[in-house]
């Protein structure tokens, strides 16, 4: 499981956009977001770098925890 901090995630729309970006890389990925802690947890067979790049491209830079 990959856990990321996404400082710019502040609302449900942000969380939905992040989930869409991850699913664009891996449609089978399991994505969980936690707005209060600004964290995203991803279970995916895809390389973590590809997920981070997708979030960056979507406008949500992230850092692995």
PDB file of N, CA, C, O and CB in Angstrom:
ATOM      1  N   UNK A   1       0.840  -1.180   0.000  1.00  0.00           N
ATOM      2  CA  UNK A   1       0.000   0.000   0.000  1.00  0.00           C
ATOM      3  C   UNK A   1       0.884   1.242   0.000  1.00  0.00           C
ATOM      4  O   UNK A   1       1.894   1.315   0.699  1.00  0.00           O
ATOM      5  CB  UNK A   1      -0.955  -0.001   1.216  1.00  0.00           C
ATOM      6  N   UNK A   2       0.477   2.194  -0.790  1.00  0.00           N
ATOM      7  CA  UNK A   2       1.189   3.461  -0.908  1.00  0.00           C
ATOM      8  C   UNK A   2       0.404   4.519  -0.139  1.00  0.00           C
ATOM      9  O   UNK A   2      -0.797   4.674  -0.355  1.00  0.00           O
ATOM     10  CB  UNK A   2       1.377   3.874  -2.408  1.00  0.00           C
ATOM     11  N   UNK A   3       1.065   5.240   0.748  1.00  0.00           N
ATOM     12  CA  UNK A   3       0.428   6.334   1.486  1.00  0.00           C
ATOM     13  C   UNK A   3       1.116   7.628   1.091  1.00  0.00           C
ATOM     14  O   UNK A   3       2.339   7.744   1.153  1.00  0.00           O
ATOM     15  CB  UNK A   3       0.503   6.106   3.038  1.00  0.00           C
ATOM     16  N   UNK A   4       0.312   8.594   0.684  1.00  0.00           N
ATOM     17  CA  UNK A   4       0.827   9.875   0.207  1.00  0.00           C
ATOM     18  C   UNK A   4       0.204  11.024   0.987  1.00  0.00           C
ATOM     19  O   UNK A   4      -0.946  10.942   1.420  1.00  0.00           O
ATOM     20  CB  UNK A   4       0.555  10.043  -1.298  1.00  0.00           C
ATOM     21  N   UNK A   5       0.959  12.078   1.160  1.00  0.00           N
ATOM     22  CA  UNK A   5       0.434  13.328   1.704  1.00  0.00           C
ATOM     23  C   UNK A   5       0.200  14.261   0.521  1.00  0.00           C
ATOM     24  O   UNK A   5       1.085  14.473  -0.307  1.00  0.00           O
ATOM     25  CB  UNK A   5       1.419  13.970   2.767  1.00  0.00           C
ATOM     26  N   UNK A   6      -1.010  14.813   0.459  1.00  0.00           N
ATOM     27  CA  UNK A   6      -1.373  15.737  -0.617  1.00  0.00           C
ATOM     28  C   UNK A   6      -1.829  17.030   0.055  1.00  0.00           C
ATOM     29  O   UNK A   6      -2.989  17.160   0.445  1.00  0.00           O
ATOM     30  CB  UNK A   6      -2.506  15.135  -1.563  1.00  0.00           C
ATOM     31  N   UNK A   7      -0.913  17.979   0.187  1.00  0.00           N
ATOM     32  CA  UNK A   7      -1.180  19.214   0.935  1.00  0.00           C
ATOM     33  C   UNK A   7      -2.308  20.046   0.343  1.00  0.00           C
ATOM     34  O   UNK A   7      -2.994  20.758   1.077  1.00  0.00           O
ATOM     35  CB  UNK A   7       0.066  20.048   0.997  1.00  0.00           C
ATOM     36  N   UNK A   8      -2.516  19.971  -0.977  1.00  0.00           N
ATOM     37  CA  UNK A   8      -3.525  20.804  -1.626  1.00  0.00           C
ATOM     38  C   UNK A   8      -4.920  20.189  -1.624  1.00  0.00           C
ATOM     39  O   UNK A   8      -5.848  20.801  -2.153  1.00  0.00           O
ATOM     40  CB  UNK A   8      -3.112  21.081  -3.033  1.00  0.00           C
ATOM     41  N   UNK A   9      -5.098  19.013  -1.054  1.00  0.00           N
ATOM     42  CA  UNK A   9      -6.411  18.370  -1.000  1.00  0.00           C
ATOM     43  C   UNK A   9      -7.216  19.006   0.131  1.00  0.00           C
ATOM     44  O   UNK A   9      -6.835  18.911   1.298  1.00  0.00           O
ATOM     45  CB  UNK A   9      -6.278  16.820  -0.791  1.00  0.00           C
ATOM     46  N   UNK A  10      -8.333  19.657  -0.216  1.00  0.00           N
ATOM     47  CA  UNK A  10      -9.079  20.376   0.810  1.00  0.00           C
ATOM     48  C   UNK A  10     -10.580  20.127   0.789  1.00  0.00           C
ATOM     49  O   UNK A  10     -11.293  20.618   1.664  1.00  0.00           O
ATOM     50  CB  UNK A  10      -8.831  21.827   0.667  1.00  0.00           C
ATOM     51  N   UNK A  11     -11.078  19.375  -0.190  1.00  0.00           N
ATOM     52  CA  UNK A  11     -12.525  19.184  -0.270  1.00  0.00           C
ATOM     53  C   UNK A  11     -12.855  17.878  -1.000  1.00  0.00           C
ATOM     54  O   UNK A  11     -11.970  17.179  -1.493  1.00  0.00           O
ATOM     55  CB  UNK A  11     -13.189  20.381  -0.986  1.00  0.00           C
ATOM     56  N   UNK A  12     -14.130  17.577  -1.051  1.00  0.00           N
ATOM     57  CA  UNK A  12     -14.578  16.367  -1.723  1.00  0.00           C
ATOM     58  C   UNK A  12     -14.265  16.372  -3.205  1.00  0.00           C
ATOM     59  O   UNK A  12     -13.968  15.326  -3.781  1.00  0.00           O
ATOM     60  CB  UNK A  12     -16.049  16.186  -1.524  1.00  0.00           C
ATOM     61  N   UNK A  13     -14.327  17.536  -3.825  1.00  0.00           N
ATOM     62  CA  UNK A  13     -13.989  17.625  -5.248  1.00  0.00           C
ATOM     63  C   UNK A  13     -12.524  17.268  -5.467  1.00  0.00           C
ATOM     64  O   UNK A  13     -12.191  16.563  -6.420  1.00  0.00           O
ATOM     65  CB  UNK A  13     -14.283  19.040  -5.790  1.00  0.00           C
ATOM     66  N   UNK A  14     -11.658  17.748  -4.598  1.00  0.00           N
ATOM     67  CA  UNK A  14     -10.233  17.417  -4.679  1.00  0.00           C
ATOM     68  C   UNK A  14     -10.041  15.900  -4.576  1.00  0.00           C
ATOM     69  O   UNK A  14      -9.308  15.300  -5.362  1.00  0.00           O
ATOM     70  CB  UNK A  14      -9.435  18.143  -3.558  1.00  0.00           C
ATOM     71  N   UNK A  15     -10.715  15.293  -3.593  1.00  0.00           N
ATOM     72  CA  UNK A  15     -10.595  13.857  -3.385  1.00  0.00           C
ATOM     73  C   UNK A  15     -11.069  13.085  -4.614  1.00  0.00           C
ATOM     74  O   UNK A  15     -10.448  12.095  -5.003  1.00  0.00           O
ATOM     75  CB  UNK A  15     -11.392  13.431  -2.151  1.00  0.00           C
ATOM     76  N   UNK A  16     -12.162  13.530  -5.222  1.00  0.00           N
ATOM     77  CA  UNK A  16     -12.689  12.868  -6.417  1.00  0.00           C
ATOM     78  C   UNK A  16     -11.715  13.000  -7.584  1.00  0.00           C
ATOM     79  O   UNK A  16     -11.523  12.051  -8.345  1.00  0.00           O
ATOM     80  CB  UNK A  16     -14.058  13.458  -6.800  1.00  0.00           C
ATOM     81  N   UNK A  17     -11.103  14.166  -7.726  1.00  0.00           N
ATOM     82  CA  UNK A  17     -10.134  14.384  -8.795  1.00  0.00           C
ATOM     83  C   UNK A  17      -8.909  13.495  -8.602  1.00  0.00           C
ATOM     84  O   UNK A  17      -8.377  12.940  -9.563  1.00  0.00           O
ATOM     85  CB  UNK A  17      -9.717  15.861  -8.849  1.00  0.00           C
ATOM     86  N   UNK A  18      -8.473  13.367  -7.362  1.00  0.00           N
ATOM     87  CA  UNK A  18      -7.325  12.516  -7.051  1.00  0.00           C
ATOM     88  C   UNK A  18      -7.652  11.058  -7.372  1.00  0.00           C
ATOM     89  O   UNK A  18      -6.843  10.352  -7.974  1.00  0.00           O
ATOM     90  CB  UNK A  18      -6.919  12.665  -5.564  1.00  0.00           C
ATOM     91  N   UNK A  19      -8.836  10.618  -6.968  1.00  0.00           N
ATOM     92  CA  UNK A  19      -9.230   9.239  -7.251  1.00  0.00           C
ATOM     93  C   UNK A  19      -9.295   8.996  -8.761  1.00  0.00           C
ATOM     94  O   UNK A  19      -8.849   7.955  -9.244  1.00  0.00           O
ATOM     95  CB  UNK A  19     -10.592   8.924  -6.599  1.00  0.00           C
ATOM     96  N   UNK A  20      -9.845   9.946  -9.494  1.00  0.00           N
ATOM     97  CA  UNK A  20      -9.935   9.828 -10.949  1.00  0.00           C
ATOM     98  C   UNK A  20      -8.541   9.741 -11.576  1.00  0.00           C
ATOM     99  O   UNK A  20      -8.329   8.962 -12.505  1.00  0.00           O
ATOM    100  CB  UNK A  20     -10.710  11.023 -11.537  1.00  0.00           C
ATOM    101  N   UNK A  21      -7.601  10.529 -11.078  1.00  0.00           N
ATOM    102  CA  UNK A  21      -6.233  10.508 -11.611  1.00  0.00           C
ATOM    103  C   UNK A  21      -5.580   9.150 -11.370  1.00  0.00           C
ATOM    104  O   UNK A  21      -4.916   8.614 -12.257  1.00  0.00           O
ATOM    105  CB  UNK A  21      -5.386  11.626 -10.970  1.00  0.00           C
ATOM    106  N   UNK A  22      -5.763   8.595 -10.180  1.00  0.00           N
ATOM    107  CA  UNK A  22      -5.182   7.284  -9.871  1.00  0.00           C
ATOM    108  C   UNK A  22      -5.829   6.210 -10.735  1.00  0.00           C
ATOM    109  O   UNK A  22      -5.141   5.350 -11.285  1.00  0.00           O
ATOM    110  CB  UNK A  22      -5.355   6.944  -8.371  1.00  0.00           C
ATOM    111  N   UNK A  23      -7.157   6.261 -10.854  1.00  0.00           N
ATOM    112  CA  UNK A  23      -7.874   5.267 -11.659  1.00  0.00           C
ATOM    113  C   UNK A  23      -7.514   5.381 -13.141  1.00  0.00           C
ATOM    114  O   UNK A  23      -7.650   4.411 -13.887  1.00  0.00           O
ATOM    115  CB  UNK A  23      -9.388   5.429 -11.475  1.00  0.00           C
ATOM    116  N   UNK A  24      -7.058   6.555 -13.570  1.00  0.00           N
ATOM    117  CA  UNK A  24      -6.607   6.724 -14.946  1.00  0.00           C
ATOM    118  C   UNK A  24      -5.343   5.926 -15.228  1.00  0.00           C
ATOM    119  O   UNK A  24      -5.105   5.513 -16.363  1.00  0.00           O
ATOM    120  CB  UNK A  24      -6.367   8.190 -15.241  1.00  0.00           C
ATOM    121  N   UNK A  25      -4.541   5.711 -14.207  1.00  0.00           N
ATOM    122  CA  UNK A  25      -3.311   4.932 -14.329  1.00  0.00           C
ATOM    123  C   UNK A  25      -3.596   3.448 -14.096  1.00  0.00           C
ATOM    124  O   UNK A  25      -3.036   2.584 -14.771  1.00  0.00           O
ATOM    125  CB  UNK A  25      -2.248   5.438 -13.331  1.00  0.00           C
ATOM    126  N   UNK A  26      -4.471   3.168 -13.134  1.00  0.00           N
ATOM    127  CA  UNK A  26      -4.820   1.785 -12.786  1.00  0.00           C
ATOM    128  C   UNK A  26      -6.302   1.721 -12.419  1.00  0.00           C
ATOM    129  O   UNK A  26      -6.673   2.024 -11.285  1.00  0.00           O
ATOM    130  CB  UNK A  26      -3.935   1.260 -11.605  1.00  0.00           C
ATOM    131  N   UNK A  27      -7.150   1.328 -13.372  1.00  0.00           N
ATOM    132  CA  UNK A  27      -8.585   1.266 -13.101  1.00  0.00           C
ATOM    133  C   UNK A  27      -8.963   0.329 -11.949  1.00  0.00           C
ATOM    134  O   UNK A  27     -10.029   0.484 -11.353  1.00  0.00           O
ATOM    135  CB  UNK A  27      -9.301   0.833 -14.339  1.00  0.00           C
ATOM    136  N   UNK A  28      -8.111  -0.625 -11.636  1.00  0.00           N
ATOM    137  CA  UNK A  28      -8.391  -1.577 -10.556  1.00  0.00           C
ATOM    138  C   UNK A  28      -7.873  -1.107  -9.194  1.00  0.00           C
ATOM    139  O   UNK A  28      -8.043  -1.808  -8.196  1.00  0.00           O
ATOM    140  CB  UNK A  28      -7.778  -2.919 -10.891  1.00  0.00           C
ATOM    141  N   UNK A  29      -7.251   0.057  -9.144  1.00  0.00           N
ATOM    142  CA  UNK A  29      -6.671   0.561  -7.893  1.00  0.00           C
ATOM    143  C   UNK A  29      -7.761   0.818  -6.856  1.00  0.00           C
ATOM    144  O   UNK A  29      -8.889   1.181  -7.189  1.00  0.00           O
ATOM    145  CB  UNK A  29      -5.870   1.853  -8.150  1.00  0.00           C
ATOM    146  N   UNK A  30      -7.396   0.621  -5.599  1.00  0.00           N
ATOM    147  CA  UNK A  30      -8.262   0.964  -4.473  1.00  0.00           C
ATOM    148  C   UNK A  30      -7.693   2.236  -3.860  1.00  0.00           C
ATOM    149  O   UNK A  30      -6.530   2.286  -3.461  1.00  0.00           O
ATOM    150  CB  UNK A  30      -8.350  -0.211  -3.408  1.00  0.00           C
ATOM    151  N   UNK A  31      -8.536   3.261  -3.794  1.00  0.00           N
ATOM    152  CA  UNK A  31      -8.087   4.574  -3.345  1.00  0.00           C
ATOM    153  C   UNK A  31      -8.913   5.013  -2.142  1.00  0.00           C
ATOM    154  O   UNK A  31     -10.142   4.958  -2.166  1.00  0.00           O
ATOM    155  CB  UNK A  31      -8.191   5.614  -4.487  1.00  0.00           C
ATOM    156  N   UNK A  32      -8.225   5.448  -1.095  1.00  0.00           N
ATOM    157  CA  UNK A  32      -8.891   6.005   0.073  1.00  0.00           C
ATOM    158  C   UNK A  32      -8.310   7.366   0.384  1.00  0.00           C
ATOM    159  O   UNK A  32      -7.090   7.533   0.407  1.00  0.00           O
ATOM    160  CB  UNK A  32      -8.757   5.069   1.285  1.00  0.00           C
ATOM    161  N   UNK A  33      -9.170   8.340   0.624  1.00  0.00           N
ATOM    162  CA  UNK A  33      -8.701   9.681   0.951  1.00  0.00           C
ATOM    163  C   UNK A  33      -9.155  10.060   2.351  1.00  0.00           C
ATOM    164  O   UNK A  33     -10.223   9.646   2.802  1.00  0.00           O
ATOM    165  CB  UNK A  33      -9.210  10.707  -0.078  1.00  0.00           C
ATOM    166  N   UNK A  34      -8.343  10.842   3.028  1.00  0.00           N
ATOM    167  CA  UNK A  34      -8.666  11.343   4.364  1.00  0.00           C
ATOM    168  C   UNK A  34      -8.395  12.854   4.352  1.00  0.00           C
ATOM    169  O   UNK A  34      -7.253  13.299   4.466  1.00  0.00           O
ATOM    170  CB  UNK A  34      -7.815  10.602   5.492  1.00  0.00           C
ATOM    171  N   UNK A  35      -9.465  13.616   4.213  1.00  0.00           N
ATOM    172  CA  UNK A  35      -9.313  15.070   4.112  1.00  0.00           C
ATOM    173  C   UNK A  35      -8.660  15.712   5.334  1.00  0.00           C
ATOM    174  O   UNK A  35      -7.763  16.538   5.164  1.00  0.00           O
ATOM    175  CB  UNK A  35     -10.652  15.694   3.892  1.00  0.00           C
ATOM    176  N   UNK A  36      -9.072  15.367   6.568  1.00  0.00           N
ATOM    177  CA  UNK A  36      -8.470  16.033   7.730  1.00  0.00           C
ATOM    178  C   UNK A  36      -6.944  15.871   7.803  1.00  0.00           C
ATOM    179  O   UNK A  36      -6.240  16.794   8.213  1.00  0.00           O
ATOM    180  CB  UNK A  36      -9.090  15.491   8.999  1.00  0.00           C
ATOM    181  N   UNK A  37      -6.438  14.699   7.406  1.00  0.00           N
ATOM    182  CA  UNK A  37      -4.992  14.482   7.477  1.00  0.00           C
ATOM    183  C   UNK A  37      -4.302  14.711   6.133  1.00  0.00           C
ATOM    184  O   UNK A  37      -3.077  14.643   6.026  1.00  0.00           O
ATOM    185  CB  UNK A  37      -4.705  13.074   7.964  1.00  0.00           C
ATOM    186  N   UNK A  38      -5.120  14.984   5.107  1.00  0.00           N
ATOM    187  CA  UNK A  38      -4.610  15.231   3.749  1.00  0.00           C
ATOM    188  C   UNK A  38      -3.766  14.055   3.251  1.00  0.00           C
ATOM    189  O   UNK A  38      -2.715  14.245   2.640  1.00  0.00           O
ATOM    190  CB  UNK A  38      -3.775  16.526   3.718  1.00  0.00           C
ATOM    191  N   UNK A  39      -4.244  12.842   3.520  1.00  0.00           N
ATOM    192  CA  UNK A  39      -3.537  11.655   3.057  1.00  0.00           C
ATOM    193  C   UNK A  39      -4.384  10.859   2.076  1.00  0.00           C
ATOM    194  O   UNK A  39      -5.615  10.881   2.105  1.00  0.00           O
ATOM    195  CB  UNK A  39      -3.141  10.778   4.238  1.00  0.00           C
ATOM    196  N   UNK A  40      -3.671  10.159   1.213  1.00  0.00           N
ATOM    197  CA  UNK A  40      -4.286   9.279   0.222  1.00  0.00           C
ATOM    198  C   UNK A  40      -3.596   7.933   0.334  1.00  0.00           C
ATOM    199  O   UNK A  40      -2.368   7.851   0.353  1.00  0.00           O
ATOM    200  CB  UNK A  40      -4.174   9.865  -1.236  1.00  0.00           C
ATOM    201  N   UNK A  41      -4.394   6.882   0.406  1.00  0.00           N
ATOM    202  CA  UNK A  41      -3.841   5.528   0.431  1.00  0.00           C
ATOM    203  C   UNK A  41      -4.265   4.826  -0.843  1.00  0.00           C
ATOM    204  O   UNK A  41      -5.433   4.843  -1.231  1.00  0.00           O
ATOM    205  CB  UNK A  41      -4.313   4.733   1.695  1.00  0.00           C
ATOM    206  N   UNK A  42      -3.281   4.206  -1.486  1.00  0.00           N
ATOM    207  CA  UNK A  42      -3.540   3.563  -2.772  1.00  0.00           C
ATOM    208  C   UNK A  42      -3.028   2.132  -2.737  1.00  0.00           C
ATOM    209  O   UNK A  42      -1.876   1.877  -2.385  1.00  0.00           O
ATOM    210  CB  UNK A  42      -2.877   4.351  -3.930  1.00  0.00           C
ATOM    211  N   UNK A  43      -3.894   1.210  -3.105  1.00  0.00           N
ATOM    212  CA  UNK A  43      -3.494  -0.177  -3.326  1.00  0.00           C
ATOM    213  C   UNK A  43      -3.538  -0.382  -4.824  1.00  0.00           C
ATOM    214  O   UNK A  43      -4.598  -0.291  -5.442  1.00  0.00           O
ATOM    215  CB  UNK A  43      -4.427  -1.208  -2.559  1.00  0.00           C
ATOM    216  N   UNK A  44      -2.367  -0.665  -5.415  1.00  0.00           N
ATOM    217  CA  UNK A  44      -2.283  -0.774  -6.861  1.00  0.00           C
ATOM    218  C   UNK A  44      -1.099  -1.642  -7.257  1.00  0.00           C
ATOM    219  O   UNK A  44      -0.102  -1.730  -6.540  1.00  0.00           O
ATOM    220  CB  UNK A  44      -2.168   0.611  -7.500  1.00  0.00           C
ATOM    221  N   UNK A  45      -1.230  -2.274  -8.404  1.00  0.00           N
ATOM    222  CA  UNK A  45      -0.129  -3.057  -8.955  1.00  0.00           C
ATOM    223  C   UNK A  45       0.813  -2.170  -9.772  1.00  0.00           C
ATOM    224  O   UNK A  45       1.888  -2.606 -10.184  1.00  0.00           O
ATOM    225  CB  UNK A  45      -0.670  -4.204  -9.825  1.00  0.00           C
ATOM    226  N   UNK A  46       0.405  -0.940  -9.997  1.00  0.00           N
ATOM    227  CA  UNK A  46       1.193   0.009 -10.785  1.00  0.00           C
ATOM    228  C   UNK A  46       2.286   0.620  -9.914  1.00  0.00           C
ATOM    229  O   UNK A  46       2.106   0.801  -8.710  1.00  0.00           O
ATOM    230  CB  UNK A  46       0.288   1.119 -11.380  1.00  0.00           C
ATOM    231  N   UNK A  47       3.407   0.932 -10.528  1.00  0.00           N
ATOM    232  CA  UNK A  47       4.543   1.540  -9.843  1.00  0.00           C
ATOM    233  C   UNK A  47       4.134   2.854  -9.164  1.00  0.00           C
ATOM    234  O   UNK A  47       3.384   3.648  -9.732  1.00  0.00           O
ATOM    235  CB  UNK A  47       5.692   1.787 -10.835  1.00  0.00           C
ATOM    236  N   UNK A  48       4.626   3.068  -7.968  1.00  0.00           N
ATOM    237  CA  UNK A  48       4.310   4.274  -7.197  1.00  0.00           C
ATOM    238  C   UNK A  48       4.666   5.544  -7.953  1.00  0.00           C
ATOM    239  O   UNK A  48       3.950   6.541  -7.853  1.00  0.00           O
ATOM    240  CB  UNK A  48       5.039   4.250  -5.867  1.00  0.00           C
ATOM    241  N   UNK A  49       5.748   5.526  -8.698  1.00  0.00           N
ATOM    242  CA  UNK A  49       6.169   6.722  -9.443  1.00  0.00           C
ATOM    243  C   UNK A  49       5.111   7.129 -10.467  1.00  0.00           C
ATOM    244  O   UNK A  49       4.909   8.320 -10.704  1.00  0.00           O
ATOM    245  CB  UNK A  49       7.516   6.471 -10.149  1.00  0.00           C
ATOM    246  N   UNK A  50       4.441   6.161 -11.073  1.00  0.00           N
ATOM    247  CA  UNK A  50       3.398   6.462 -12.058  1.00  0.00           C
ATOM    248  C   UNK A  50       2.193   7.114 -11.378  1.00  0.00           C
ATOM    249  O   UNK A  50       1.563   8.007 -11.945  1.00  0.00           O
ATOM    250  CB  UNK A  50       2.963   5.176 -12.802  1.00  0.00           C
ATOM    251  N   UNK A  51       1.879   6.669 -10.177  1.00  0.00           N
ATOM    252  CA  UNK A  51       0.757   7.248  -9.436  1.00  0.00           C
ATOM    253  C   UNK A  51       1.087   8.674  -9.012  1.00  0.00           C
ATOM    254  O   UNK A  51       0.259   9.575  -9.153  1.00  0.00           O
ATOM    255  CB  UNK A  51       0.414   6.387  -8.203  1.00  0.00           C
ATOM    256  N   UNK A  52       2.279   8.877  -8.498  1.00  0.00           N
ATOM    257  CA  UNK A  52       2.714  10.222  -8.091  1.00  0.00           C
ATOM    258  C   UNK A  52       2.709  11.156  -9.304  1.00  0.00           C
ATOM    259  O   UNK A  52       2.277  12.303  -9.196  1.00  0.00           O
ATOM    260  CB  UNK A  52       4.136  10.175  -7.445  1.00  0.00           C
ATOM    261  N   UNK A  53       3.182  10.679 -10.444  1.00  0.00           N
ATOM    262  CA  UNK A  53       3.207  11.494 -11.661  1.00  0.00           C
ATOM    263  C   UNK A  53       1.789  11.860 -12.096  1.00  0.00           C
ATOM    264  O   UNK A  53       1.549  12.988 -12.525  1.00  0.00           O
ATOM    265  CB  UNK A  53       3.936  10.747 -12.797  1.00  0.00           C
ATOM    266  N   UNK A  54       0.845  10.919 -11.991  1.00  0.00           N
ATOM    267  CA  UNK A  54      -0.540  11.199 -12.361  1.00  0.00           C
ATOM    268  C   UNK A  54      -1.145  12.265 -11.460  1.00  0.00           C
ATOM    269  O   UNK A  54      -1.879  13.135 -11.929  1.00  0.00           O
ATOM    270  CB  UNK A  54      -1.376   9.923 -12.297  1.00  0.00           C
ATOM    271  N   UNK A  55      -0.841  12.199 -10.171  1.00  0.00           N
ATOM    272  CA  UNK A  55      -1.345  13.217  -9.247  1.00  0.00           C
ATOM    273  C   UNK A  55      -0.722  14.578  -9.537  1.00  0.00           C
ATOM    274  O   UNK A  55      -1.410  15.598  -9.493  1.00  0.00           O
ATOM    275  CB  UNK A  55      -1.064  12.809  -7.796  1.00  0.00           C
ATOM    276  N   UNK A  56       0.564  14.598  -9.829  1.00  0.00           N
ATOM    277  CA  UNK A  56       1.238  15.848 -10.190  1.00  0.00           C
ATOM    278  C   UNK A  56       0.573  16.467 -11.415  1.00  0.00           C
ATOM    279  O   UNK A  56       0.311  17.670 -11.453  1.00  0.00           O
ATOM    280  CB  UNK A  56       2.742  15.603 -10.460  1.00  0.00           C
ATOM    281  N   UNK A  57       0.303  15.626 -12.419  1.00  0.00           N
ATOM    282  CA  UNK A  57      -0.310  16.099 -13.664  1.00  0.00           C
ATOM    283  C   UNK A  57      -1.727  16.633 -13.409  1.00  0.00           C
ATOM    284  O   UNK A  57      -2.174  17.562 -14.082  1.00  0.00           O
ATOM    285  CB  UNK A  57      -0.350  14.960 -14.707  1.00  0.00           C
ATOM    286  N   UNK A  58      -2.422  16.045 -12.443  1.00  0.00           N
ATOM    287  CA  UNK A  58      -3.772  16.486 -12.105  1.00  0.00           C
ATOM    288  C   UNK A  58      -3.770  17.752 -11.240  1.00  0.00           C
ATOM    289  O   UNK A  58      -4.833  18.299 -10.942  1.00  0.00           O
ATOM    290  CB  UNK A  58      -4.513  15.370 -11.383  1.00  0.00           C
ATOM    291  N   UNK A  59      -2.589  18.217 -10.837  1.00  0.00           N
ATOM    292  CA  UNK A  59      -2.491  19.435 -10.042  1.00  0.00           C
ATOM    293  C   UNK A  59      -2.435  19.201  -8.545  1.00  0.00           C
ATOM    294  O   UNK A  59      -2.630  20.125  -7.755  1.00  0.00           O
ATOM    295  CB  UNK A  59      -3.636  20.313 -10.347  1.00  0.00           C
ATOM    296  N   UNK A  60      -2.166  17.951  -8.154  1.00  0.00           N
ATOM    297  CA  UNK A  60      -2.080  17.605  -6.735  1.00  0.00           C
ATOM    298  C   UNK A  60      -0.747  16.943  -6.426  1.00  0.00           C
ATOM    299  O   UNK A  60      -0.677  15.720  -6.306  1.00  0.00           O
ATOM    300  CB  UNK A  60      -3.236  16.680  -6.333  1.00  0.00           C
ATOM    301  N   UNK A  61       0.309  17.733  -6.296  1.00  0.00           N
ATOM    302  CA  UNK A  61       1.611  17.162  -5.957  1.00  0.00           C
ATOM    303  C   UNK A  61       1.529  16.421  -4.622  1.00  0.00           C
ATOM    304  O   UNK A  61       0.843  16.847  -3.693  1.00  0.00           O
ATOM    305  CB  UNK A  61       2.692  18.266  -5.897  1.00  0.00           C
ATOM    306  N   UNK A  62       2.244  15.311  -4.557  1.00  0.00           N
ATOM    307  CA  UNK A  62       2.170  14.494  -3.359  1.00  0.00           C
ATOM    308  C   UNK A  62       3.551  14.055  -2.921  1.00  0.00           C
ATOM    309  O   UNK A  62       4.509  14.095  -3.693  1.00  0.00           O
ATOM    310  CB  UNK A  62       1.283  13.285  -3.591  1.00  0.00           C
ATOM    311  N   UNK A  63       3.638  13.632  -1.661  1.00  0.00           N
ATOM    312  CA  UNK A  63       4.881  13.153  -1.072  1.00  0.00           C
ATOM    313  C   UNK A  63       4.568  11.836  -0.371  1.00  0.00           C
ATOM    314  O   UNK A  63       3.591  11.743   0.372  1.00  0.00           O
ATOM    315  CB  UNK A  63       5.499  14.209  -0.074  1.00  0.00           C
ATOM    316  N   UNK A  64       5.392  10.822  -0.604  1.00  0.00           N
ATOM    317  CA  UNK A  64       5.197   9.540   0.072  1.00  0.00           C
ATOM    318  C   UNK A  64       5.451   9.694   1.556  1.00  0.00           C
ATOM    319  O   UNK A  64       6.376  10.390   1.975  1.00  0.00           O
ATOM    320  CB  UNK A  64       6.117   8.459  -0.518  1.00  0.00           C
ATOM    321  N   UNK A  65       4.621   9.037   2.344  1.00  0.00           N
ATOM    322  CA  UNK A  65       4.755   9.092   3.797  1.00  0.00           C
ATOM    323  C   UNK A  65       5.612   7.933   4.236  1.00  0.00           C
ATOM    324  O   UNK A  65       5.866   7.771   5.430  1.00  0.00           O
ATOM    325  CB  UNK A  65       3.372   9.059   4.502  1.00  0.00           C
TER     326      UNK A  65
END
